[in-house]
Amino acid sequence: MAPESVYRRLQKHIDNMPVGYPATESGVELRLLQHLFTPEEAEMALYLSALPEPMEKIHSRAKKAGISLEELRGGLDRLAKKGAIQRTMSGGTPRYAKMMLAIGMFEFQVNRLTREFHSDVMQYMEEGFGEAFHTRKTSQMRTIPINEEVVPERRIGTYDVARDLVLRSKGPFAVINCVCRQGMDLQGEPCRQTDIRETCLVLGEFAESVLAQGADRALSAEDMVRLLRRADDAGMVLQPQNTQDPNFICCCCGCCCGVLSTAKKLPRPAEYFDTNYYARVDPELCTECGTCGDRCQMDAVSYTDGVASVDLLRCIGCGLCVTTCPGEAMTLHAKAQTKVLPKSQGALYQTIMMERFGPLGTAKILAKKVLGMKI
């Protein structure tokens, strides 16, 4: 048998992460890797773990293949600059790790995205990655009410209101361009919802990293709250990281966002979102203005004889229909069962791994971590 290509081996290596990177019949997943990795760089990436490690530890594996420390350092720094792998600093020492496609390699193509790469991402979402990303279990992102002005019937906690997430954070804060909208611009299909491109709000450690790399501008907490209000005005869905202390809050639309646009095609999209609320309409108060239907990004609102109704199989509890309802007919209501949020990004991915690989598979991965092995 012919040996597997280095790109196929890298695909399998990335597929072992919490969110998979499955193979397809077309091989589009390999083309995506070829956009970001030369064959030599792909070989180096095979020695990376899912957890950031110092160069010397990675080289202890790579030197067996004849890769010198200088070659490895140069290759990994190039890949980090291309947004193909993760590079963090710890005690003044750089550490490197492999990344998932999303959230990861795709988002790090912001401001350098190409039409060809974006086209392949869209194809891959249809052929394999969409199924890996969208599950009925724990998600990387969740949906929360649009801002502090939405007062649900029973507020579950401060983690469910975007303004509270910002004000609880120690910062720093920054804003970056939306890679999804940049991709649709390259396809000649600009966003139908807004002409704003700075819609990805980042907090804490992620903001520190982004600012160190020269993000467009740092923000104050007050700036962040103002941009959240702007998102409401523009009719955008808020999707923070699915943790108690999120690293980002994405302001998303149904025409550009890869998460929303692919989920909309599912027959019961609400089942694939972590959200604690759903919208309900009081037909006696409905003024038949049509605003809620125009603002809904999931096509969850329909009309019978002019009166709105909400399809709970499509509603993700974002609150967009509530904030601008002139008759106050739309309200948010808490679901009977709510989920407890993971405290941190590490806890989030450990939960996703447990759900994907099961207790035994996760135990094996954690054992490798304890032993300092590549995972």
C-alpha positions in Angstrom: 0.0 0.0 0.0 1.2 3.5 -0.8 2.0 5.6 2.3 -0.6 8.1 3.5 0.1 11.7 2.5 1.3 14.0 5.2 -2.0 16.0 4.8 -4.0 12.9 5.5 -2.0 12.2 8.6 -2.5 15.8 9.7 -6.2 15.5 9.1 -6.4 12.5 11.4 -4.2 14.3 14.0 -6.6 17.3 14.1 -9.6 14.9 14.0 -8.6 13.8 17.5 -9.4 17.2 19.0 -12.7 17.9 20.9 -14.4 19.1 17.7 -13.5 16.7 14.9 -12.0 17.2 11.5 -13.6 14.4 9.5 -12.6 13.0 6.1 -14.9 13.5 3.1 -15.2 11.8 -0.3 -14.2 15.0 -2.1 -11.1 15.5 0.0 -11.9 19.2 0.6 -10.5 18.9 4.1 -7.1 18.2 2.6 -7.3 21.2 0.3 -8.0 23.4 3.4 -4.8 22.1 5.0 -2.8 22.7 1.8 -3.9 26.4 2.0 -2.2 26.7 5.3 0.6 24.2 5.5 3.4 23.3 3.1 4.3 19.6 3.2 7.3 20.4 5.4 5.1 22.5 7.8 2.4 19.8 7.9 5.1 17.3 8.9 6.1 19.6 11.8 2.5 20.1 12.9 2.2 16.3 13.4 4.4 16.7 16.5 2.2 19.3 18.1 -0.2 18.4 21.0 -3.6 19.8 21.6 -2.1 21.6 24.7 0.5 24.3 24.3 4.1 23.1 24.8 7.5 24.7 24.7 9.7 24.3 21.6 12.1 21.9 23.3 9.5 19.4 24.2 8.1 19.4 20.7 11.6 19.0 19.3 12.1 15.9 21.4 9.6 14.2 19.1 10.5 15.9 15.8 14.2 15.3 16.0 13.5 11.6 15.4 12.4 12.6 11.9 15.6 14.6 11.4 14.1 18.0 12.0 16.5 20.4 13.6 15.6 22.7 16.4 16.2 25.7 14.1 14.0 24.3 11.4 11.2 23.5 13.8 11.3 27.0 15.4 11.2 28.7 12.0 8.4 26.4 10.8 6.2 26.8 13.8 6.6 30.5 14.0 5.6 30.7 10.3 2.5 28.6 11.0 1.6 30.7 13.9 1.8 33.9 11.8 -0.4 32.2 9.2 -3.0 31.4 11.9 -2.6 27.7 11.3 -1.5 26.7 14.8 -1.7 28.3 18.3 1.1 30.2 19.8 0.9 31.5 23.3 3.4 33.0 25.8 4.0 31.5 29.3 6.6 33.2 31.6 8.1 34.8 28.5 8.4 31.5 26.7 6.5 30.7 23.5 4.3 27.6 23.5 2.8 25.9 20.5 -0.3 23.7 19.9 -2.4 22.4 17.1 -5.8 24.0 16.5 -9.3 22.9 15.4 -10.7 24.3 12.2 -13.4 26.1 14.2 -13.1 27.7 16.5 -9.5 28.1 15.5 -7.8 28.1 12.1 -10.7 29.6 10.3 -11.2 32.5 12.7 -7.5 33.2 12.6 -7.7 33.9 8.9 -9.4 37.3 9.7 -7.9 40.1 7.6 -6.0 37.6 5.4 -8.8 35.4 4.2 -8.8 34.4 0.6 -11.8 33.6 -1.6 -10.5 30.1 -2.3 -10.0 29.2 1.3 -13.4 30.5 2.2 -15.0 28.6 -0.7 -13.4 25.4 0.6 -14.6 26.1 4.2 -18.2 26.5 2.9 -17.9 23.3 0.9 -16.5 21.4 4.0 -19.3 22.7 6.2 -21.8 21.1 3.8 -19.9 17.8 3.4 -18.6 17.0 6.8 -17.6 19.7 9.2 -21.1 21.0 9.8 -22.1 17.6 11.3 -19.0 17.6 13.5 -19.6 21.2 14.7 -23.3 21.0 15.3 -24.3 18.4 17.9 -27.2 18.1 20.3 -24.6 18.0 23.1 -22.4 20.7 24.5 -21.5 23.4 22.0 -18.5 25.7 21.8 -20.9 28.7 21.7 -24.2 29.5 23.1 -26.9 32.1 22.5 -27.9 34.7 25.0 -30.5 37.6 25.1 -29.3 40.5 23.1 -28.6 43.0 25.9 -29.5 44.3 29.3 -32.8 45.8 28.2 -34.3 42.3 27.7 -35.7 41.2 31.0 -36.9 37.6 30.6 -39.8 36.2 32.6 -37.3 34.6 35.0 -33.6 35.6 34.6 -31.5 32.5 35.2 -28.2 34.2 36.0 -25.7 36.9 35.1 -24.2 34.5 32.5 -27.3 34.9 30.4 -27.0 38.7 29.8 -24.2 40.0 27.6 -23.8 43.3 29.5 -23.2 41.4 32.8 -20.6 39.2 31.1 -18.7 42.3 30.1 -19.0 44.1 33.4 -17.9 41.0 35.3 -14.8 40.6 33.2 -11.4 42.1 34.3 -10.6 42.8 30.7 -8.8 43.8 28.6 -11.3 44.2 25.7 -10.8 44.5 22.0 -12.8 44.2 18.8 -11.8 42.5 15.6 -13.4 42.1 12.1 -15.8 39.2 11.5 -14.1 36.6 9.3 -17.5 35.2 8.2 -18.6 38.6 6.7 -15.1 39.0 5.2 -15.6 35.7 3.5 -19.0 36.5 2.1 -17.6 39.9 0.9 -15.0 37.9 -1.1 -17.7 35.7 -2.6 -19.5 38.8 -3.8 -22.4 38.2 -1.4 -22.1 41.0 1.2 -24.0 40.8 4.5 -27.7 41.7 4.1 -28.0 42.5 7.8 -25.4 45.2 8.3 -22.4 46.9 6.7 -20.5 46.7 10.0 -17.5 44.4 10.0 -16.1 45.0 13.5 -18.4 42.6 15.3 -16.2 40.1 17.1 -15.8 41.2 20.7 -12.9 39.6 22.6 -12.2 39.6 26.3 -9.5 38.6 28.8 -6.7 36.3 27.6 -7.9 36.2 24.1 -8.0 40.0 24.0 -4.4 40.2 25.3 -3.3 37.9 22.5 -5.2 39.8 19.9 -3.9 43.2 21.1 -0.3 41.8 21.2 -0.7 40.9 17.5 -1.9 44.4 16.6 -5.7 44.3 16.7 -7.4 47.3 15.2 -8.3 48.9 18.6 -8.6 48.2 22.3 -11.9 48.9 24.0 -13.1 49.9 27.4 -16.0 48.0 29.1 -18.2 51.0 28.3 -17.2 50.6 24.6 -18.1 46.9 24.7 -21.6 47.7 26.1 -22.1 50.3 23.4 -21.2 47.8 20.7 -23.6 45.3 22.2 -26.4 47.9 21.9 -25.3 48.5 18.3 -25.6 44.8 17.7 -29.2 44.9 18.9 -30.0 47.9 16.6 -28.5 46.0 13.6 -30.4 42.8 14.5 -27.5 40.6 15.3 -27.5 37.4 17.5 -25.1 37.3 20.4 -23.1 34.1 20.7 -20.4 34.1 23.4 -18.1 31.2 24.2 -20.0 28.6 26.2 -18.3 29.3 29.5 -18.9 31.4 32.6 -16.0 33.7 31.7 -16.0 33.8 27.9 -13.1 34.8 25.7 -15.3 36.2 23.0 -18.8 37.4 22.1 -19.7 37.1 18.4 -22.4 39.3 16.9 -23.8 37.1 14.2 -26.3 37.2 11.3 -28.2 34.4 9.6 -26.7 35.2 6.2 -23.0 35.2 6.9 -22.3 33.3 10.2 -21.3 29.8 9.5 -22.9 28.6 12.7 -26.3 30.2 12.1 -26.4 29.7 8.3 -25.7 26.0 8.4 -28.0 25.4 11.4 -30.9 27.1 9.6 -30.8 24.3 7.0 -31.6 21.7 9.7 -35.2 20.7 10.3 -35.0 21.4 14.1 -32.1 23.9 14.5 -33.0 24.8 18.1 -31.9 21.4 19.3 -28.3 22.3 18.3 -28.0 25.5 20.3 -27.1 25.9 24.0 -29.7 28.5 25.1 -31.8 28.9 28.2 -34.7 30.8 26.7 -37.4 30.8 24.0 -39.7 33.5 22.7 -43.4 33.6 23.0 -46.0 35.9 21.5 -49.2 37.1 23.0 -51.6 37.2 20.1 -53.8 39.7 21.9 -51.0 42.2 22.0 -49.6 41.6 18.5 -50.0 44.6 16.3 -49.2 42.7 13.1 -46.3 45.0 12.2 -43.9 42.2 11.0 -40.9 43.6 12.8 -40.2 40.3 14.6 -40.2 38.3 11.4 -37.8 40.7 9.7 -35.3 40.5 12.7 -35.4 36.8 13.3 -32.2 35.2 12.0 -33.5 31.6 12.3 -36.8 31.9 10.4 -38.6 31.0 13.6 -41.4 33.6 13.2 -44.4 33.0 10.9 -47.8 34.7 10.5 -51.3 33.5 10.4 -53.9 36.1 9.4 -51.2 38.7 10.2 -50.6 37.5 13.8 -47.1 36.3 14.7 -46.3 32.9 16.1 -43.0 31.3 17.1 -41.7 27.9 16.0 -40.0 26.6 19.1 -38.1 24.0 17.0 -36.3 27.0 15.4 -36.2 29.6 18.1 -32.8 30.0 19.8 -33.8 32.6 22.5 -31.7 35.5 21.2 -34.3 38.1 22.1 -34.1 40.0 18.8 -37.9 39.9 18.5 -38.4 41.2 22.0 -36.4 44.4 21.9 -38.2 46.1 19.1 -41.8 44.7 19.5 -43.9 47.9 19.6 -46.8 46.2 21.3 -44.7 44.2 23.8 -46.3 41.1 22.5 -43.0 39.2 22.4 -41.4 38.0 25.6 -38.6 35.6 26.6 -39.3 32.7 28.8 -36.9 30.4 30.6 -36.7 26.8 29.6 -37.8 24.2 32.1 -34.3 22.6 32.0 -31.2 24.7 31.9 -27.5 23.8 31.5 -24.8 24.6 34.0 -21.9 26.4 32.2 -18.4 25.1 32.2 -16.2 27.5 34.2 -13.4 27.9 31.7 -12.3 27.1 28.2 -10.4 24.0 29.5 -13.5 22.7 31.3 -15.6 23.3 28.2 -13.4 21.3 25.9 -13.0 18.5 28.5 -16.8 18.3 28.6 -17.0 18.1 24.8 -14.3 15.5 24.8 -16.1 13.4 27.3 -19.3 13.5 25.2 -17.4 12.7 22.0 -15.0 10.0 23.2 -16.8 8.6 26.2 -15.3 8.1 29.7 -12.7 5.5 28.6 -11.5 7.5 25.6 -11.3 10.7 27.6 -9.4 8.9 30.4 -6.8 7.7 27.9 -6.4 11.2 26.6 -6.0 12.7 30.1 -3.5 10.0 31.0 -1.4 11.1 28.1 -1.6 14.6 29.3 -0.5 13.6 32.8 2.5 11.7 31.3 3.4 14.7 29.2 2.7 12.9 25.9 1.3 14.4 22.7 -2.5 14.4 22.6 
